[in-house]
């Protein structure tokens, strides 16, 4: 095969068509033909996969067990402390010498390495998040040998910290309960890989993204991005298209670019003259105002419309590049303006000029080992978010900038992304080499991601403004001003400056939580970053009663809040042994990385539920797992409903809440955490609750001064005239004691309005024999005898104080309906928190964790892999609250 044929075929696979002689050559170095060896050569692994890491290579070669099994995070600590080498031979066509430049392109090296080709040093790396390009023109031959010699990230971070002698940069180490490694803030690596309060310590080494050889003449297209803008004065759209070329040779290169969007009947041609070096012409592509442009909308608010664009570059000498892309049109604004009747400023997003209530969760890395995060894993987790009526996720700043496919799926599904930069819960050094590395990181990531309509915000860090303002890390020997200066240097003079130079199409915040515009006016670090009159807030409290909404801040935007629970027994069973199956076992204590977390869950659950006896038994362990999920779901439900009903009101100067992102969506391993999706994607009870409390039209109830209020909350674009039906049930009967249907009232689009109010003593008196302990309130929207899902409920007392609650007989029958399965349930009594579980069979239910007040109910099971009626019937286990007492 000739060089021309080779380059043409490879370029087609990469999505770029190239027609020229001589043309660029792309040689992928991915695959299984790598060798990995330990520092002293005692461990040598042949046929190792790239992308990958040392841990998964050792698993694949059966040298170690699953790192997540039992206590293996400690057992395998030696892997991260060693220095590993990846190596492989590769051949290049003989006529490679005809091309002017040959590069080694590394999309992701994790993290500290020296790179050798044919025993010649060609580059060094120290940043997991940066794309490295090394010129290897003068060292390659026909037969070559590539070595990447890694240094332990743990040792490197300790060395960098030790070399920083001017003043300490805290924290030095994570809390001991996390069983982690120290000085992670001194290395540009996934911060949580040194441990976190929901995750293990696995500081990986490896090649975690694509690696390839690129050889070319004349020029190379490094980046290509598309930024939409709506011009209100002329009522038309344009696209700013920025190609970034590496131009080589001895003189500038002239050519043309032709851009076409057939569906919009738009085509334009531009003359280009590219100067030597990195060249980035800006091409403004105008769309006629006579053409209707379909905009991209968040999930629940419209379609995720996009258009196929073709851009063709033709340069002198017959050099062609043709690129196909999907482009989207949408606007985003972060509105911070005065609010009538309230001090401070608003804080909400407008998408395409429409105020949007942000509802969703926070995303953490889906695995400690990124090569295990497959397309199927990403799609399942993101699809589950949309199926729970979420429209947004915050990519948290202690993980990784996610792979391209993550953002592609978010574009497709309409998931808005609040994108943190990867700095979290720490102060950071600001020496020149560190800042240079950060600037390269931020530049690359913004250029890589700015075309995605799903990304609506860049945020500088997670909680570092709060850490600085509130003195999380006391360092009495050093003036506080030094840390303030470092903070401004890193996040304002470097990260912010890079972002604003690369992308002004979406807002930038310095931190989260932050007071936004007020933080800027206070010199970039607010006196109180948790001020409810500005910006976003994070809030956690595990001692106060989560059923009491008065304990929650009435904030403008809640970007973090939550409660822990344990994952299901079927998930834990995969990585544990029988001696681990009790709540107070060494395993349970080891797996809990949040200080006092196991006790806090029992405390919160014990406020309203009877705790299972004898917590050393397997039966009690399973019951306690169930109860922690009940507690988590009920707590987050109460808090989220408080935020949703606060969007249209100001009380004592606080309110107009326009966002609720609970902590957290997904898990990184099988352990207690704040997640609503377990490792592997199984839905916890919280996720089923989220499907309801994030519904586009939902009634929510709360109590104040012995009065029951019901609000109607709507994310819809049209007003709805509806009534609310309020039912009281005695715990001892499936027949309602009384039913009251209000007069219809209008719930305006995008608002929360009160629709029902009654003194609870009057309600109980009107319904005859009810007391707070003997009855429960159920309510739902209705119009013209049509029931609007979801229904909701309100408990008038703690469930441990109920009177008449019986242990129901719950029977279930499974039947197949096409590719789905119907589960017909029957109960003999009112049953709170009915929970269906099918063990290891992957899938989700249409409803789960519900209050069953009717004799029968049909639930649909959506399998994620083929199954059968017999398998589901054998695996199905149905639990309700009284079954665990």
Residue pairs with C-beta under 8 A, 6 or more apart in sequence:
1 93
2 93
2 95
3 22
3 23
3 25
3 93
3 95
3 96
3 98
4 21
4 22
4 23
6 25
6 93
7 18
7 23
7 24
7 25
7 26
8 18
8 19
8 23
10 25
10 26
10 27
10 28
11 17
11 18
11 23
11 24
11 26
14 26
15 323
15 324
16 221
16 321
16 322
16 323
17 320
17 321
17 322
17 323
18 24
18 320
18 321
18 322
19 320
19 322
20 317
20 318
20 319
20 320
21 318
22 98
22 99
22 217
23 216
23 319
24 99
24 214
24 215
24 216
24 217
24 220
25 93
25 96
25 99
25 213
25 214
25 215
25 216
26 212
26 213
26 214
27 90
27 92
27 212
27 213
27 214
27 215
28 210
28 211
28 212
29 50
29 88
29 90
29 146
29 211
29 212
29 213
30 50
30 51
30 210
30 211
30 212
31 49
31 50
32 47
32 48
32 49
33 47
33 88
34 47
34 48
34 49
34 50
34 86
34 87
34 88
34 207
35 44
35 45
35 46
35 47
35 48
35 86
35 87
35 88
36 44
36 45
36 48
36 54
36 57
36 84
36 85
36 86
36 87
37 43
37 44
37 45
37 84
37 85
37 87
38 44
38 82
38 83
38 84
39 82
39 83
39 84
39 85
43 58
43 63
45 57
45 58
45 61
45 63
48 57
48 60
48 61
48 86
49 56
49 57
49 60
49 371
50 86
50 206
50 207
50 211
51 108
51 206
51 207
51 208
51 209
51 210
51 211
51 370
51 371
52 206
52 207
52 208
52 371
53 110
53 204
53 205
53 206
53 208
53 369
53 370
53 371
54 79
54 84
54 204
54 205
54 206
55 64
55 67
55 76
55 79
55 202
55 204
55 368
55 369
56 206
56 369
56 371
56 372
57 206
58 64
58 79
59 65
59 66
59 67
64 72
64 76
64 79
65 72
66 72
66 575
67 73
67 76
67 200
67 202
67 368
67 369
68 200
68 368
68 575
68 669
68 670
69 575
69 576
70 575
70 576
70 577
70 580
70 587
71 587
71 590
73 179
73 200
73 201
73 202
74 179
76 202
77 201
80 152
80 153
80 154
80 181
80 201
80 202
80 203
80 204
80 205
81 152
81 154
81 155
82 152
83 149
83 150
83 151
83 152
84 150
84 205
84 206
85 147
85 148
85 149
85 150
86 147
86 148
86 150
86 206
86 207
87 145
87 146
87 147
87 148
88 145
88 146
89 143
89 144
89 145
89 146
90 144
90 145
90 146
90 213
91 142
91 143
91 144
92 140
92 141
92 142
92 144
92 213
92 215
93 142
94 142
96 102
96 140
96 142
96 215
98 217
99 215
99 216
99 217
100 137
100 216
100 217
100 218
100 248
100 249
101 135
101 137
101 215
101 216
101 217
101 220
101 246
101 248
102 135
102 136
102 137
102 140
102 213
102 214
102 215
103 133
103 134
103 135
103 136
103 213
103 214
103 215
103 220
104 115
104 117
104 122
104 123
104 133
104 134
104 136
104 146
104 211
104 212
104 213
105 131
105 132
105 133
105 210
105 211
105 212
105 213
105 214
106 115
106 123
106 125
106 131
106 132
106 133
106 134
106 207
106 209
106 211
107 131
107 209
107 210
107 211
108 128
108 129
108 131
108 207
108 208
108 209
108 210
109 125
109 128
109 132
109 148
109 207
109 208
110 128
110 153
110 189
110 190
110 204
110 205
110 206
110 207
110 208
111 125
111 126
111 127
111 128
111 150
111 153
111 156
111 187
111 188
111 189
111 205
112 125
112 126
112 150
112 151
112 152
112 153
112 156
112 187
113 124
113 125
113 148
113 149
113 150
113 151
114 121
114 123
114 124
114 148
114 149
114 151
115 121
115 122
115 123
115 124
115 125
115 134
115 146
115 147
115 148
115 149
116 122
116 146
116 147
116 148
116 149
117 136
117 139
117 140
117 144
117 145
117 146
117 147
118 139
118 140
118 141
118 144
118 145
119 145
119 147
120 139
122 134
122 135
122 136
122 139
123 132
123 134
125 132
126 156
126 187
126 188
126 437
127 188
127 189
127 437
127 440
127 441
128 188
128 189
128 190
128 208
128 400
129 188
129 400
129 401
129 422
129 441
129 444
129 445
130 188
130 437
130 440
130 441
130 444
131 444
131 448
136 213
140 213
148 207
150 205
150 206
152 203
152 205
153 187
153 189
153 193
153 203
153 204
153 205
154 181
154 182
154 194
154 203
156 187
157 181
157 182
157 183
157 184
157 186
157 187
157 189
157 194
158 182
158 183
160 183
160 186
160 187
160 429
161 169
161 172
161 182
161 183
161 186
164 186
164 429
164 431
167 475
167 477
167 478
167 482
168 475
168 477
168 478
169 185
169 186
169 426
169 427
169 428
169 429
169 486
170 426
170 427
170 473
170 475
171 185
171 425
171 426
171 473
172 182
172 183
173 180
173 181
173 182
173 183
174 180
174 181
174 182
174 184
174 194
174 195
174 196
175 197
175 595
177 197
177 592
177 593
177 594
177 595
178 195
178 196
178 197
178 201
178 593
179 195
179 200
179 201
179 590
179 593
180 194
180 195
180 196
180 201
181 194
181 195
181 201
181 203
182 194
184 191
184 193
184 194
184 426
185 191
185 426
185 427
185 428
185 429
186 429
188 422
188 434
188 437
188 438
188 441
189 203
190 204
190 365
190 398
190 399
190 400
190 422
191 397
191 398
191 399
191 422
191 423
191 424
191 425
191 426
192 199
192 364
192 365
192 398
192 399
192 424
192 668
193 201
193 202
193 203
193 204
193 368
194 201
194 203
195 201
195 593
196 398
196 593
197 593
197 594
197 595
197 597
198 364
198 593
198 594
198 664
198 667
198 668
198 671
198 672
198 673
198 674
198 675
199 364
199 365
199 368
199 593
199 668
199 669
199 671
199 673
200 368
200 593
200 668
200 669
200 671
202 368
202 369
204 368
204 369
204 370
206 371
208 370
208 371
209 403
214 220
216 248
217 248
217 249
217 319
218 247
218 248
218 249
218 253
218 315
218 317
218 319
219 245
219 246
219 247
219 248
219 253
219 274
219 315
219 319
220 245
220 246
221 243
221 244
221 245
221 313
221 321
221 323
222 244
222 245
222 246
222 278
223 242
223 243
223 244
223 447
223 448
224 241
224 242
224 243
224 244
224 311
224 323
224 325
225 241
225 242
225 447
225 450
225 451
226 239
226 240
226 241
226 309
226 325
226 327
226 451
227 239
227 240
227 241
227 242
227 450
227 451
227 503
227 505
228 237
228 238
228 239
228 240
228 327
228 328
228 329
228 330
228 331
228 453
228 505
229 237
229 238
229 239
229 240
229 331
229 505
230 236
230 237
230 329
230 331
231 237
231 238
234 289
235 289
236 286
236 287
236 288
236 289
237 286
237 287
237 293
237 329
238 284
238 285
238 286
238 287
239 284
239 285
239 287
239 309
239 327
240 282
240 283
240 284
240 285
240 505
241 259
241 282
241 283
241 284
241 285
241 311
242 280
242 281
242 282
242 283
243 257
243 280
243 281
243 283
243 311
243 313
244 278
244 279
244 280
244 447
245 274
245 278
245 279
245 280
246 277
246 278
246 279
247 253
247 274
247 275
247 276
247 277
247 278
247 279
248 276
249 276
251 276
252 273
252 274
252 275
252 276
253 272
253 273
253 274
253 315
253 316
254 271
254 272
254 273
254 274
254 315
254 316
255 271
255 272
255 274
255 313
255 314
255 315
255 316
255 319
256 269
256 270
256 271
256 272
256 313
256 314
257 269
257 270
257 272
257 283
257 311
257 312
257 313
257 314
258 267
258 268
258 269
258 270
258 311
258 312
258 314
259 266
259 267
259 268
259 269
259 270
259 283
259 285
259 309
259 310
259 311
260 266
260 267
260 309
260 310
260 311
261 267
261 285
261 287
261 307
261 308
261 309
261 310
261 327
262 308
262 310
263 307
263 308
264 287
264 288
264 291
264 293
264 307
265 288
265 291
266 285
266 286
266 287
266 288
266 291
268 283
268 285
268 286
270 281
270 283
272 281
272 313
272 315
274 281
274 315
287 293
293 329
294 303
294 305
294 329
295 302
295 305
295 328
295 329
295 330
295 331
295 352
296 303
296 304
296 305
296 306
296 328
296 329
296 330
296 411
296 414
296 453
297 303
297 304
297 305
297 330
297 351
297 352
297 414
298 351
298 356
298 391
298 392
298 414
298 415
298 416
299 386
299 390
299 391
299 413
299 414
299 415
300 389
300 391
300 414
300 696
300 715
301 351
301 354
301 356
301 391
301 414
301 715
301 717
304 328
304 411
304 412
304 413
304 414
305 328
305 329
306 326
306 327
306 328
306 411
306 453
307 326
307 327
307 328
307 329
308 324
308 325
308 326
309 324
309 325
309 326
309 327
310 322
310 323
310 324
311 322
311 323
311 325
312 320
312 321
312 322
312 323
313 319
313 320
313 321
313 322
313 323
314 320
325 451
326 411
327 451
328 411
328 453
329 453
330 351
330 352
330 453
331 350
331 351
331 352
331 353
332 349
332 350
332 351
332 456
332 457
332 505
332 506
332 507
333 349
333 350
333 353
333 507
334 347
334 348
334 349
334 457
334 507
334 509
334 516
335 346
335 347
335 348
335 349
335 350
335 355
336 345
336 346
336 347
336 516
336 517
336 534
336 535
337 345
337 346
338 345
338 346
339 345
339 346
339 650
339 656
340 650
341 650
341 653
342 533
342 650
342 653
342 654
342 655
342 656
343 533
343 653
344 518
344 531
344 532
344 533
344 534
344 556
344 653
345 516
345 517
345 518
345 533
345 534
345 556
346 556
346 656
346 658
347 516
347 534
347 535
347 536
347 556
347 557
347 658
347 659
348 355
348 356
348 357
348 358
348 556
348 557
348 656
348 658
348 659
349 355
349 356
349 358
349 416
349 456
349 457
349 658
349 659
350 356
351 416
351 456
354 717
354 750
355 658
355 750
356 391
356 416
356 658
357 644
357 647
357 658
357 659
357 660
357 715
357 750
358 391
358 392
358 416
358 418
358 557
358 658
358 659
358 660
358 661
359 389
359 390
359 391
359 392
359 640
359 644
359 659
359 660
359 661
359 694
359 715
360 385
360 390
360 391
360 392
360 393
360 394
360 415
360 416
360 660
360 661
360 665
360 694
361 385
361 390
361 393
361 394
361 661
361 662
361 663
361 664
361 665
361 676
361 690
362 393
362 394
362 396
362 559
362 560
362 661
362 662
362 663
362 664
362 665
363 393
363 394
363 395
363 396
363 399
363 402
363 664
363 665
363 666
364 396
364 398
364 399
364 664
364 665
364 666
364 667
364 668
365 373
365 399
365 400
365 668
366 373
366 377
366 378
366 381
366 666
366 668
367 373
367 377
367 668
367 669
367 679
368 668
368 669
370 400
370 403
373 403
375 405
377 681
378 403
378 405
378 406
378 409
379 409
380 681
380 864
381 665
381 666
381 677
381 681
382 393
382 406
382 409
382 410
382 413
382 415
383 413
384 677
384 681
384 683
384 687
384 844
385 393
385 413
385 415
385 665
386 413
386 414
386 415
387 691
387 844
388 676
388 687
388 688
388 690
388 691
388 694
389 690
389 691
389 694
389 695
389 696
390 415
390 690
390 694
391 414
391 415
391 416
392 415
392 416
392 417
392 418
392 456
392 659
392 661
393 410
393 415
393 416
393 417
393 418
393 661
393 665
394 417
394 418
394 420
394 512
394 559
394 560
394 661
395 401
395 402
395 417
395 418
395 419
395 420
396 420
396 424
396 462
396 664
397 420
397 421
397 422
397 423
397 424
397 459
397 461
397 462
397 512
398 422
398 424
398 425
398 462
399 422
400 422
401 419
401 422
401 445
401 448
401 449
404 448
407 417
407 449
407 452
407 454
407 455
408 452
409 415
410 416
410 417
410 452
410 454
411 452
411 453
411 454
414 454
415 454
416 454
416 455
416 456
417 452
417 454
417 455
417 456
417 457
418 456
418 457
418 459
418 512
418 559
418 661
419 449
419 455
419 457
419 458
419 459
420 459
420 460
420 461
420 462
420 512
421 442
421 445
421 458
421 459
421 460
421 461
421 495
422 441
423 460
423 461
423 462
423 464
423 490
423 491
424 461
424 462
424 463
424 464
425 462
425 463
425 464
425 467
425 472
426 464
426 467
426 473
427 464
427 467
427 468
427 473
427 483
427 486
427 487
428 434
428 464
428 486
428 490
429 486
430 486
430 489
430 490
435 489
435 490
435 494
438 490
438 494
438 495
439 494
439 498
442 494
442 495
442 498
442 499
443 498
443 502
446 458
446 498
446 499
446 502
446 503
447 502
449 455
450 502
450 503
450 505
455 506
456 506
456 507
457 506
457 507
457 508
457 509
458 499
458 503
458 506
458 507
458 508
458 509
459 508
459 509
459 510
459 511
459 512
460 491
460 495
460 496
460 508
460 509
460 510
460 511
461 491
461 510
461 511
461 512
462 511
462 512
463 511
463 512
463 513
463 538
464 487
464 491
464 511
465 487
465 510
465 511
465 513
465 514
465 519
465 524
465 525
465 526
465 529
466 472
466 511
466 513
466 529
466 530
466 538
467 473
468 483
468 484
468 487
468 525
469 525
469 526
469 527
469 528
469 529
470 529
475 483
484 523
484 525
487 524
487 525
488 523
488 524
488 525
491 510
491 511
491 524
492 510
492 524
496 508
496 510
499 508
500 508
509 516
509 535
510 519
510 520
510 524
511 519
511 529
512 536
512 538
512 559
512 560
513 529
513 530
513 535
513 536
513 537
513 538
513 559
513 560
514 526
514 529
514 535
514 536
515 522
515 526
515 528
515 529
515 531
515 534
515 535
516 534
516 535
516 536
517 534
518 526
518 531
518 534
518 535
519 525
519 526
519 529
519 534
519 535
526 534
529 535
530 537
530 538
530 539
530 553
532 553
532 554
532 555
532 556
532 654
533 556
533 653
533 654
534 556
535 556
535 557
536 555
536 556
536 557
536 558
536 559
536 659
537 553
537 555
537 556
537 557
537 558
537 559
537 560
538 559
538 560
538 561
538 663
539 552
539 553
539 555
539 558
539 560
539 561
540 560
540 561
540 562
540 663
541 551
542 563
542 600
542 603
542 604
543 600
543 603
544 551
545 551
545 607
546 563
546 604
546 607
546 631
546 634
546 635
546 638
546 639
547 607
547 608
547 634
547 635
547 638
547 795
547 798
549 638
549 639
549 641
549 642
549 702
552 561
552 639
552 642
552 643
553 654
554 642
554 646
554 651
554 652
554 654
554 655
554 657
555 643
555 654
555 657
556 656
556 657
556 658
556 659
557 657
557 658
557 659
558 639
558 643
558 657
558 659
558 660
558 661
558 662
559 659
559 661
560 661
560 662
560 663
561 636
561 639
561 660
561 662
561 663
562 632
562 636
562 662
562 663
562 664
562 674
563 601
563 604
563 631
563 632
563 635
563 636
563 674
564 594
564 597
564 600
564 601
564 628
564 632
564 672
564 673
564 674
565 601
565 625
565 628
565 629
565 631
565 632
565 633
565 672
565 673
565 674
565 684
565 685
565 686
566 572
566 601
566 624
566 625
566 628
566 629
566 672
567 625
567 667
567 670
567 671
567 672
567 673
567 675
567 678
567 679
567 682
567 684
568 625
568 629
568 678
568 682
568 684
568 837
569 581
569 621
569 622
569 625
570 682
570 837
570 839
570 840
571 670
571 678
571 679
571 680
571 682
572 580
572 581
572 625
572 670
573 581
574 670
574 840
575 669
575 670
576 587
577 587
578 618
579 585
579 587
580 586
580 587
580 588
581 618
581 621
582 588
582 615
582 616
582 617
582 618
582 620
582 621
583 598
583 615
583 616
583 620
583 621
583 624
584 598
584 615
584 616
588 598
589 598
591 670
591 671
591 672
592 598
592 671
592 672
593 671
594 600
594 672
597 672
598 672
601 628
601 631
601 632
601 672
602 611
602 624
604 631
604 635
605 611
605 627
605 628
605 630
605 631
607 798
608 631
608 634
608 798
608 799
608 800
609 627
609 630
609 631
609 798
609 799
609 800
609 881
610 800
610 885
611 624
611 627
612 619
612 620
612 623
612 624
612 627
612 884
612 885
613 620
614 620
615 621
615 624
623 883
623 884
626 835
626 879
626 884
627 884
628 672
629 684
629 685
629 686
629 835
629 849
630 685
630 833
630 849
630 881
632 674
632 684
632 685
632 686
633 684
633 685
633 686
633 688
633 689
633 849
634 689
636 662
636 676
636 686
636 689
636 690
636 693
637 689
637 692
637 693
639 662
640 660
640 662
640 690
640 693
640 694
641 693
641 700
641 702
641 713
642 702
643 657
643 659
643 660
644 657
644 660
644 693
644 698
644 700
644 713
644 752
645 700
645 702
645 711
645 713
645 752
646 655
646 656
646 657
646 752
647 655
647 656
647 657
647 658
647 713
647 751
647 752
648 656
648 751
648 752
648 753
649 655
649 656
649 752
650 656
662 674
662 676
662 690
663 674
664 673
664 674
664 675
664 676
665 675
665 676
665 677
666 675
666 677
666 679
666 681
667 673
667 675
667 677
667 678
667 679
668 679
669 679
670 678
670 679
670 680
671 679
675 684
676 683
676 684
676 686
676 687
676 690
677 683
677 684
677 687
678 684
680 842
681 842
681 864
682 842
683 844
683 845
683 848
685 833
685 835
685 848
685 849
688 845
688 847
688 848
688 849
688 850
689 849
691 790
691 847
692 698
692 790
692 792
693 700
695 789
695 790
696 714
696 715
696 716
697 712
697 713
697 714
697 715
697 716
697 720
697 747
697 781
697 788
698 712
698 713
698 790
698 792
699 710
699 711
699 712
699 713
699 724
699 755
699 779
699 780
699 781
699 792
700 710
700 711
700 713
700 792
701 708
701 709
701 710
701 711
701 777
701 779
701 792
701 793
701 794
702 708
702 709
702 711
702 794
703 709
703 760
703 794
706 759
706 760
706 761
707 757
707 758
707 759
707 760
708 756
708 757
708 758
708 759
708 760
708 763
708 777
708 794
709 754
709 756
709 757
710 724
710 726
710 754
710 755
710 756
710 757
710 779
711 752
711 753
711 754
711 755
712 720
712 722
712 724
712 745
712 747
712 752
712 753
712 755
712 781
713 747
713 751
713 752
714 720
714 747
714 748
714 749
714 750
714 751
714 752
715 750
716 749
716 750
717 749
717 750
718 749
719 746
719 747
719 748
719 749
720 746
720 747
720 783
721 744
721 745
721 746
721 747
721 783
722 744
722 745
722 747
722 781
722 782
722 783
722 788
723 741
723 742
723 743
723 744
723 745
723 781
723 782
723 783
724 741
724 742
724 755
724 756
724 779
724 780
724 781
724 782
725 739
725 740
725 741
725 742
725 779
725 780
725 781
725 782
726 739
726 740
726 741
726 742
726 756
726 777
726 778
726 779
727 736
727 738
727 739
727 740
727 777
727 778
727 779
727 853
728 736
728 737
728 738
728 763
728 764
728 767
728 770
728 775
728 776
728 777
728 778
729 735
729 736
729 737
729 775
729 776
729 778
729 830
729 853
730 737
730 769
730 770
730 774
730 775
730 804
730 830
731 774
731 775
731 776
731 802
731 803
731 804
731 805
731 806
731 830
732 774
732 803
732 804
732 805
732 806
732 829
732 830
733 804
733 830
734 827
734 829
734 830
734 853
734 854
734 855
736 778
736 853
737 767
737 768
737 769
737 770
737 775
738 766
738 767
738 768
740 766
741 782
742 755
742 756
744 783
745 753
745 755
746 753
747 753
747 755
756 779
760 772
760 796
763 770
763 777
764 770
764 771
764 772
764 775
767 775
771 803
772 796
772 797
773 796
773 797
773 801
773 802
773 803
774 802
774 803
774 804
775 796
776 793
776 794
776 795
776 796
776 830
776 832
776 851
776 853
777 793
777 794
777 795
777 796
778 791
778 792
778 793
778 851
778 853
779 791
779 792
779 793
779 794
780 787
780 788
780 789
780 790
780 791
780 792
781 787
781 788
782 788
793 851
799 805
799 832
799 881
805 829
805 830
805 832
805 881
805 882
806 828
806 829
806 830
806 882
807 829
807 880
807 882
807 883
807 885
808 827
808 828
808 829
808 830
808 831
808 852
808 880
808 882
809 827
809 828
809 829
810 825
810 826
810 827
810 831
810 834
810 878
810 880
811 825
811 826
811 827
812 823
812 824
812 825
812 826
812 836
812 876
812 878
813 823
813 824
814 821
814 822
814 823
814 861
814 869
814 872
814 873
814 876
815 821
815 822
815 824
815 869
816 822
816 868
816 869
817 860
819 863
820 860
820 861
820 862
820 863
821 860
821 861
821 863
821 867
821 869
821 872
822 858
822 859
822 860
822 861
823 836
823 845
823 858
823 859
823 860
823 861
823 872
823 876
824 856
824 857
824 858
825 834
825 852
825 856
825 857
825 858
825 859
825 878
826 855
826 856
827 834
827 852
827 855
827 856
827 857
827 880
830 851
830 852
830 853
831 851
831 852
831 880
831 881
831 882
832 851
832 852
832 880
832 881
833 849
833 850
833 851
833 880
833 881
834 848
834 849
834 850
834 851
834 852
834 878
834 879
834 880
835 848
835 849
835 878
835 879
835 880
836 845
836 848
836 859
836 861
836 876
836 877
836 878
837 876
837 877
837 878
837 879
838 861
838 872
838 875
838 876
838 877
839 875
839 877
840 875
841 863
841 865
841 867
841 871
841 872
841 875
842 863
842 864
842 865
843 861
843 862
843 863
843 864
843 865
843 867
844 861
844 862
844 864
845 859
845 860
845 861
845 862
846 859
846 860
846 861
846 862
847 857
847 859
848 859
850 857
852 880
861 872
